[in-house]
């Protein structure tokens, strides 16, 4: 197995691969693999591509509310402090923030008010 960094010559092939992938064709384009702040390599066997892998610098955050029933202050605190965390993350070179929550209400709040997207039932991501 050999690897190399992705280059512009890979773009056309990658577009074709993605357009034929039932899991990704409606979610991404080849630009996803060329986005600023990402690092992408292609792995090949016998000079044939096997897969592309894209890496980003991601920040995973966890929080613990003092009083989970104080929804008003918790919501205000999240709204007021998010920009601080985004700026700290950007200054450190991060390109996205991840968090997990078992609370569907908190997840919905983060999507609606904080610009996160649901990756799955418990995982949230915010591109920065």
Secondary structure by P-SEA (a helix, b strand, c coil): cccccccccaaaaaaaaaaacccccccccccccccccbbbbbbbccccccbbbbbcbbbbbbbbbccccaaaaaaaaaaacaaaaaaaaaaacccbbbbbbccaaaaaaaaaccccccccccbbbbcc
